[in-house]
Structures are given as C-alpha cells and as structure tokens.
Amino acid sequence: MDIQYADRINKLPPYLFAKIDVLKKEAIKRGVDIINLGIGDPDIPTPGFIIEALKKAAEKSANHRYPDYEGMIEFRSAVARWYKRRFGVELDPQKEVMSLIGSKEGIGHIFFAFVNPGDITLVPDPGYPVYSAATVLCNGEPYYVPLLEKNGFLPDFDAIDPSILDKAKLMFINYPNNPTGAVADLPFFEKVIKVAQKHNIIVCHDAAYSEVAFDGYRPASFLEAPGAMEVGVEFHSLSKTFNMTGWRIGFCAGNEKILAGLGKVKTNLDSGVFQAVQEAGICALDNGDNATGANIEKYQRRRDILLEYLRKCGFSVFVPKATFYLWMNVPKAYNSSDFAMLLLNEAGIVATPGVGFGKYGEGYIRFAITVDEKRIREAGERIQALVESGKIKI
C-alpha cells in the first residue's frame, strides 16, 4: 500500500526536540555519561501538597467522567484569583479564562481558529517551533520576525514592511523568552498593542516562564497593558511554575471572542483536562507561591554556576533575568549544529543548537539548567576541559 502524507506534513521540519532525543539515546547506547541540558523539562519534583491534592481528587468518582470543555469553573476561578493576586488583572472566569491540556496544546490549536490558507502570521525568530509549525499545518504563511541581540531580542516592528503587517492575521510574542531568556516590559507590550490595533492583528502572548525569574525581577503580564484585552490573549502553563510538565495542564486568558474561537476548535478535537488534575491545579494556583520561590532559588544558583564556567572559558553569554535557559554565542569557528555535536560527542553534553529555533538562532546555543547543581558543575568542568585541551577553539 502506498501511504502518502498530506502536503502540510511534508512541509514540516523534524521536531527539534524529538531529533535531539534520538541523538541522546544513541549516545547513551554507546555508553556515554550524558548530561542533558537540551530540553527545558524541570527536574525538581512537583510539590507534595499538589500531589496529595491529586490523590484525593482522583478518588472522586465524579472526576472520572468527561470534564467541561472550557474547564471547571472552580479551576478558571482559581486562575482569575491568581491573575488578580499576581498581576492586578481582573478576569471573568466564565468568559475570559479557558483550561488547556498544557499551553502547547492551546498554542497549536489557536491557529486553526483564525488562520486561513495563505494568511500571514508573525512568529519570532528564534522562537518556539510550534508557532511556525501550527501556521504550516493551517496552510498559512509564517513571517519570521528577527529577534536580534542588538535589540535585546525584542522585535523591531518598524523594520517590518507595513504591507506585511496589514496582511498579518495573528502575532505571537513570548516573554520571558524561549530560547534567549530575554524579558519585556509594559512599554513594549503597549507598543505591540498599538501595532495590533492599527493593523487588526490578534496578539497571542506565550507567558509560560513568567514565574521563573531571578534577582528579584518580576515579569509583567501582557494583560496588564491598557488595551491588551481588546486585541489578545495570554497563554500560561503550570509546567514551569509548579514542575508539572507531565500533568498537561495550562490555561489561556484574555479576549472573550478570541477564546471563543479557540474553544470551537477544542470542542471538536479534545475532551478537556482530567478533572482531578484540574483540582490539583487549583491547589497549586491558590497555595503554590512559596514553592515557586524555592524553585527560583535553585535555578538561580544553577544559572550562576554555569555562567561562571562559561565566562571563565571566554564565551559570550546573554545573562537571563528569567527562564531556565542560557543563550550563548557559539565560537566563530563553528555553526550551532556542529558545536552542539561537538559537545555531545566530546563531552557527553546535550545542548540545543540555536538554528533549530530559526534562521536568526544560528550562531547561538541554548543550555537548559534543568539538572542538579552537581551535574551543572560537572558540565562546566567538561566544557572547560575541552577549551583547555584545544578541542574547542574560542
């Protein structure tokens, strides 16, 4: 039987992290002691009080039925309470909050609600690969907005042809930013809103890393900016905030009509989040502030340890105020893929080549500080040994 993929599938590149996982497994088979700094999957356990909440909720027979598509009102109300407490933003939990099977699911689905074949979307480059992949799956046309170091990895909207902006249907922004670790302030969000209003563009802000921030910095919400609720929505995840990556729960908040469009897609393609997980999410949102603070202390120590080694070796590294990533310039003698392979083959370190996040990610590599301090230090020592031996040329 001749099985052929749809054209939209053939347009997709291999998913970056799946490819990295294959290379990692091959190295392990060869007996390599791998230090995985590739994928941003928190290694810190989910707090015990959240696990206990799940256990109790899982024993309720009512939770074993289909959940509401938009999420339990109790969960959406907890989201609204968290937004009020954290950002001072008032949300109507009935109309302006929707549960997600992890924010990745909602990010992928929202394109299907608004992007027609041939429509242009504005996606950051470098950026999370799902933004462009979802555009392609809708037969849309991604327009890659450069995030350049000289601009603090913020998009320069003045550099985009106005005719492109006029045609754009949807825009994704992401701060604190993956992969660069860059952050944005309210004046930037206000500029985004002006561009959206002028050109009639839906804004989607991916804020998955808003609660992983260092040195006392507190990232702003896009929804804090005046006019944000008129033009956009914000995606959040409990994965990074509460170490719940495998639980698959997140939420989207903001403009009622935009959420209704996302909801139409979701009601046809999924059946919502297991209610016991939603009950655990309520517990996390209402009681998890202290746990988040403990996470930040650990990540900040790890950031500082790896930074010290990389700087000692002579690398140029962007110092992040948030996220659990370090975005480093690759030495001029290498491209990002070759440098990543050198680290894997010579030091057993998995890191992510910047080009995997887009054209403008070339020349960089991303380290995820999602292993313990001992392994972070060991990774630094291995990299230092490669530099001192001349196997890495700075």
C-alpha positions as CSV (number, residue, x, y, z in Angstrom):
1,M,0.0,0.0,0.0
2,D,1.3,3.4,-1.0
3,I,0.9,5.6,2.1
4,Q,1.5,9.3,1.4
5,Y,1.5,12.1,3.9
6,A,-0.5,15.3,3.4
7,D,1.4,18.2,1.8
8,R,1.2,20.1,5.1
9,I,3.0,17.3,6.9
10,N,5.7,17.2,4.3
11,K,6.3,20.9,4.8
12,L,7.1,20.4,8.5
13,P,10.8,20.1,9.6
14,P,11.6,17.3,12.1
15,Y,10.6,18.4,15.5
16,L,13.7,19.8,17.1
17,F,13.5,18.2,20.5
18,A,12.5,14.8,19.1
19,K,15.6,14.8,17.0
20,I,17.8,15.7,20.0
21,D,16.2,12.9,22.0
22,V,17.2,10.4,19.3
23,L,20.8,11.6,19.3
24,K,20.9,11.5,23.1
25,K,19.6,7.9,23.2
26,E,22.2,6.8,20.6
27,A,25.0,8.3,22.8
28,I,23.6,6.5,25.8
29,K,23.7,3.2,23.9
30,R,27.4,3.9,23.2
31,G,28.0,4.1,27.0
32,V,28.3,7.9,27.2
33,D,27.5,9.5,30.5
34,I,25.0,12.1,29.3
35,I,24.3,15.5,31.0
36,N,21.1,16.6,29.4
37,L,21.0,20.4,29.1
38,G,18.8,20.2,25.9
39,I,15.1,20.2,26.8
40,G,13.5,22.5,29.4
41,D,11.9,19.8,31.5
42,P,12.1,20.7,35.2
43,D,13.9,18.1,37.2
44,I,12.6,19.4,40.5
45,P,9.7,17.2,41.8
46,T,6.1,18.5,41.8
47,P,5.4,19.8,45.4
48,G,4.0,17.2,47.7
49,F,0.9,19.2,48.6
50,I,-0.1,19.3,44.9
51,I,0.4,15.5,44.6
52,E,-1.8,15.0,47.6
53,A,-4.5,17.1,46.1
54,L,-4.4,14.9,43.0
55,K,-4.6,11.7,45.0
56,K,-7.7,13.0,46.9
57,A,-9.3,14.3,43.7
58,A,-8.6,11.0,41.8
59,E,-10.7,9.1,44.4
60,K,-13.8,11.1,43.5
61,S,-16.0,9.1,41.0
62,A,-17.4,12.4,39.6
63,N,-13.9,13.3,38.3
64,H,-13.8,10.1,36.1
65,R,-16.4,11.5,33.7
66,Y,-15.9,13.8,30.8
67,P,-14.9,17.3,32.0
68,D,-16.4,20.6,30.8
69,Y,-14.7,21.6,27.5
70,E,-13.7,25.0,28.8
71,G,-12.5,23.7,32.1
72,M,-14.1,23.5,35.6
73,I,-15.4,26.9,36.8
74,E,-13.5,26.2,40.0
75,F,-10.2,26.0,38.1
76,R,-11.0,29.0,36.0
77,S,-11.9,30.9,39.1
78,A,-8.5,29.9,40.7
79,V,-6.8,31.3,37.5
80,A,-8.7,34.6,38.0
81,R,-7.7,34.8,41.6
82,W,-4.1,34.1,40.7
83,Y,-4.1,36.8,38.0
84,K,-5.6,39.3,40.4
85,R,-3.0,38.5,43.1
86,R,0.0,38.3,40.8
87,F,-0.7,41.0,38.2
88,G,-3.6,43.0,39.5
89,V,-5.6,42.0,36.4
90,E,-9.4,41.3,36.7
91,L,-10.7,38.4,34.7
92,D,-14.2,37.0,34.3
93,P,-13.6,33.2,34.9
94,Q,-16.8,32.4,32.9
95,K,-15.7,34.1,29.7
96,E,-12.1,35.2,29.9
97,V,-10.3,32.0,31.1
98,M,-10.1,28.6,29.4
99,S,-8.2,25.5,30.6
100,L,-5.7,23.8,28.3
101,I,-4.1,20.4,28.0
102,G,-0.8,22.2,28.6
103,S,-0.2,25.5,27.0
104,K,1.4,23.8,23.9
105,E,-1.9,22.3,23.0
106,G,-3.7,25.7,23.1
107,I,-0.9,27.4,21.2
108,G,-1.1,24.8,18.5
109,H,-4.9,24.9,18.3
110,I,-5.4,28.7,18.2
111,F,-4.0,29.0,14.7
112,F,-6.8,26.7,13.4
113,A,-9.4,29.1,14.8
114,F,-8.1,32.2,12.9
115,V,-5.6,31.3,10.1
116,N,-6.9,30.5,6.6
117,P,-4.8,29.1,3.8
118,G,-2.4,31.8,2.7
119,D,-2.9,34.0,5.8
120,I,0.3,35.5,7.3
121,T,1.3,35.0,10.9
122,L,4.1,36.9,12.7
123,V,6.3,34.5,14.6
124,P,9.5,35.3,16.5
125,D,12.8,34.0,15.1
126,P,14.4,32.4,17.1
127,G,11.3,31.1,18.6
128,Y,9.4,28.1,20.0
129,P,9.0,25.8,16.9
130,V,5.2,25.3,17.5
131,Y,4.4,28.8,16.3
132,S,5.6,28.2,12.8
133,A,4.6,24.5,12.7
134,A,1.0,25.3,13.6
135,T,1.0,28.0,10.9
136,V,2.1,25.5,8.3
137,L,-0.5,22.9,9.4
138,C,-3.1,25.6,8.7
139,N,-1.6,26.2,5.3
140,G,-0.7,29.7,6.4
141,E,2.5,31.6,5.8
142,P,4.8,32.3,8.7
143,Y,6.6,35.6,8.5
144,Y,9.7,35.4,10.7
145,V,10.3,38.4,12.9
146,P,14.0,38.7,13.8
147,L,14.9,38.8,17.5
148,L,18.4,40.4,17.4
149,E,20.8,40.7,20.3
150,K,21.4,44.4,19.5
151,N,17.7,45.0,20.1
152,G,17.6,43.0,23.4
153,F,15.9,40.1,21.5
154,L,12.8,42.2,21.1
155,P,11.1,42.5,17.7
156,D,11.6,45.8,15.7
157,F,8.1,46.4,14.2
158,D,9.3,49.5,12.4
159,A,11.6,47.2,10.3
160,I,8.6,45.1,9.1
161,D,7.1,46.2,5.7
162,P,3.7,47.8,6.5
163,S,2.1,45.7,3.8
164,I,3.1,42.6,5.7
165,L,1.6,44.0,8.9
166,D,-1.6,44.8,7.0
167,K,-1.9,41.2,5.8
168,A,-1.0,39.6,9.1
169,K,-3.8,37.7,10.9
170,L,-2.1,36.7,14.1
171,M,1.1,37.6,16.0
172,F,2.9,35.5,18.6
173,I,5.2,37.1,21.2
174,N,6.9,35.3,24.1
175,Y,8.4,36.9,27.2
176,P,10.3,35.9,29.2
177,N,11.6,34.4,26.0
178,N,12.5,30.9,25.0
179,P,15.2,30.4,23.8
180,T,17.0,33.7,24.5
181,G,16.0,34.4,28.1
182,A,15.1,38.0,27.2
183,V,12.4,39.9,29.0
184,A,9.9,42.6,28.0
185,D,8.4,45.5,30.0
186,L,4.9,47.2,29.8
187,P,6.1,49.9,27.4
188,F,7.0,47.1,24.9
189,F,3.6,45.5,25.4
190,E,1.9,48.8,24.8
191,K,3.8,49.2,21.5
192,V,2.6,45.7,20.5
193,I,-1.0,46.7,21.2
194,K,-0.7,49.8,19.1
195,V,0.6,47.7,16.2
196,A,-2.2,45.2,16.7
197,Q,-4.9,47.9,16.7
198,K,-3.5,49.7,13.7
199,H,-3.2,46.6,11.6
200,N,-6.0,44.5,13.1
201,I,-3.8,41.6,14.3
202,I,-4.7,39.1,17.0
203,V,-1.9,39.0,19.7
204,C,-1.0,35.8,21.5
205,H,1.5,36.1,24.3
206,D,3.2,32.9,25.5
207,A,4.0,33.6,29.1
208,A,5.0,30.1,30.2
209,Y,8.1,31.4,32.0
210,S,6.6,34.4,33.9
211,E,7.2,32.7,37.3
212,V,10.9,31.7,36.7
213,A,12.7,34.9,37.2
214,F,15.9,35.9,39.0
215,D,17.5,38.7,41.2
216,G,14.1,39.9,42.4
217,Y,12.8,40.6,38.9
218,R,9.0,40.1,38.4
219,P,7.9,39.8,34.8
220,A,4.8,41.7,33.7
221,S,1.7,40.2,32.1
222,F,0.7,41.3,28.6
223,L,-2.8,41.7,30.0
224,E,-1.6,44.4,32.4
225,A,-1.1,46.8,29.4
226,P,-4.0,49.1,28.6
227,G,-5.9,47.7,25.6
228,A,-4.5,44.2,25.8
229,M,-7.9,42.6,26.5
230,E,-9.2,44.2,23.2
231,V,-6.6,42.6,21.0
232,G,-5.2,39.4,22.5
233,V,-4.8,36.5,24.9
234,E,-2.1,35.2,27.1
235,F,-1.0,31.5,27.5
236,H,0.2,30.2,30.8
237,S,1.4,26.8,31.9
238,L,1.6,25.1,35.3
239,S,4.5,23.1,33.9
240,K,7.3,25.5,34.6
241,T,5.7,27.3,37.5
242,F,4.9,24.2,39.6
243,N,7.1,21.5,38.0
244,M,4.1,19.8,36.4
245,T,5.2,19.2,32.8
246,G,3.8,15.7,32.7
247,W,0.5,16.7,34.1
248,R,-0.5,18.6,31.0
249,I,-2.5,21.5,32.4
250,G,-2.3,25.2,31.4
251,F,-4.7,28.0,30.6
252,C,-5.4,30.8,28.2
253,A,-6.8,34.2,29.4
254,G,-7.9,37.4,27.7
255,N,-10.3,38.5,25.0
256,E,-13.6,36.7,25.1
257,K,-14.1,36.4,21.4
258,I,-10.6,35.1,20.8
259,L,-11.1,32.5,23.5
260,A,-14.5,31.5,22.0
261,G,-12.7,30.8,18.7
262,L,-10.1,28.7,20.4
263,G,-12.9,26.9,22.2
264,K,-14.7,26.0,19.0
265,V,-11.5,24.2,17.8
266,K,-11.0,22.4,21.2
267,T,-14.6,21.2,21.5
268,N,-14.2,19.4,18.2
269,L,-10.7,18.0,18.8
270,D,-10.3,17.3,22.6
271,S,-12.3,16.5,25.6
272,G,-10.7,18.7,28.2
273,V,-8.4,18.2,31.2
274,F,-8.9,15.3,33.6
275,Q,-10.8,17.0,36.5
276,A,-8.6,15.5,39.2
277,V,-5.7,17.3,37.5
278,Q,-7.7,20.5,37.5
279,E,-8.4,20.2,41.2
280,A,-4.6,19.8,41.8
281,G,-4.1,22.8,39.6
282,I,-6.5,24.8,41.8
283,C,-4.4,23.8,44.8
284,A,-1.2,24.8,43.0
285,L,-2.6,28.2,42.0
286,D,-4.0,29.0,45.4
287,N,-1.2,27.7,47.6
288,G,2.0,27.4,45.5
289,D,3.7,30.8,45.8
290,N,6.2,29.6,48.3
291,A,7.0,26.6,46.2
292,T,7.7,28.8,43.2
293,G,10.1,30.9,45.3
294,A,12.1,27.7,46.3
295,N,12.4,26.8,42.6
296,I,13.8,30.2,41.7
297,E,16.5,29.9,44.3
298,K,17.6,26.6,42.8
299,Y,17.6,27.8,39.2
300,Q,19.4,31.0,40.1
301,R,22.2,29.1,41.8
302,R,22.5,26.8,38.7
303,R,22.5,29.8,36.4
304,D,25.3,31.4,38.3
305,I,27.4,28.3,38.4
306,L,27.2,27.6,34.7
307,L,27.7,31.3,33.9
308,E,30.9,31.3,35.9
309,Y,32.3,28.4,34.0
310,L,31.3,29.7,30.5
311,R,32.7,33.2,31.2
312,K,35.9,31.7,32.6
313,C,36.3,29.8,29.3
314,G,35.9,33.1,27.3
315,F,32.4,32.5,25.9
316,S,29.9,35.4,25.3
317,V,26.7,34.6,27.2
318,F,23.4,36.5,27.4
319,V,22.6,36.8,31.2
320,P,19.0,35.9,31.6
321,K,16.7,37.7,34.1
322,A,14.2,34.9,33.7
323,T,13.6,31.3,32.2
324,F,15.9,28.4,33.0
325,Y,17.9,28.8,29.8
326,L,21.4,30.3,29.0
327,W,21.7,31.6,25.4
328,M,25.3,31.6,24.4
329,N,27.2,32.8,21.3
330,V,28.9,29.9,19.5
331,P,32.6,30.5,18.8
332,K,33.2,31.8,15.3
333,A,34.9,28.6,14.1
334,Y,31.6,26.7,14.4
335,N,27.9,26.8,13.4
336,S,25.4,26.0,16.1
337,S,24.7,22.4,14.9
338,D,28.4,21.5,14.7
339,F,29.1,23.0,18.1
340,A,26.2,21.0,19.7
341,M,27.5,17.8,18.1
342,L,31.0,18.6,19.4
343,L,29.6,19.0,23.0
344,L,27.7,15.7,22.7
345,N,30.5,13.6,21.1
346,E,33.4,15.0,23.1
347,A,31.8,15.9,26.5
348,G,28.5,14.0,26.6
349,I,26.6,17.2,27.0
350,V,23.2,17.6,25.2
351,A,22.5,21.3,24.3
352,T,20.2,22.8,21.7
353,P,21.6,24.4,18.5
354,G,20.2,27.8,18.0
355,V,19.4,27.2,14.3
356,G,16.7,24.8,15.5
357,F,14.8,27.8,16.7
358,G,15.0,29.6,13.4
359,K,17.4,31.3,11.0
360,Y,18.3,34.1,13.4
361,G,19.2,31.5,16.1
362,E,22.2,30.5,14.1
363,G,25.4,31.4,15.9
364,Y,23.9,30.6,19.3
365,I,23.4,27.5,21.5
366,R,20.9,27.0,24.4
367,F,21.6,25.3,27.7
368,A,18.7,24.3,29.9
369,I,19.6,24.4,33.6
370,T,17.2,21.6,34.5
371,V,19.7,19.3,36.2
372,D,21.0,19.5,39.7
373,E,23.9,21.7,40.8
374,K,26.4,18.8,40.9
375,R,25.7,17.9,37.2
376,I,25.7,21.6,36.2
377,R,29.2,22.0,37.8
378,E,30.3,18.8,36.0
379,A,29.1,20.1,32.7
380,G,31.0,23.3,33.3
381,E,34.2,21.3,34.1
382,R,33.8,19.2,30.9
383,I,33.4,22.3,28.7
384,Q,36.4,23.9,30.4
385,A,38.5,20.8,29.8
386,L,37.6,20.9,26.1
387,V,38.7,24.5,25.9
388,E,41.9,23.9,27.8
389,S,42.7,20.9,25.6
390,G,42.2,22.9,22.4
391,K,39.2,20.8,21.3
392,I,37.1,23.9,21.4
393,K,38.6,26.9,19.8
394,I,37.3,30.2,21.2
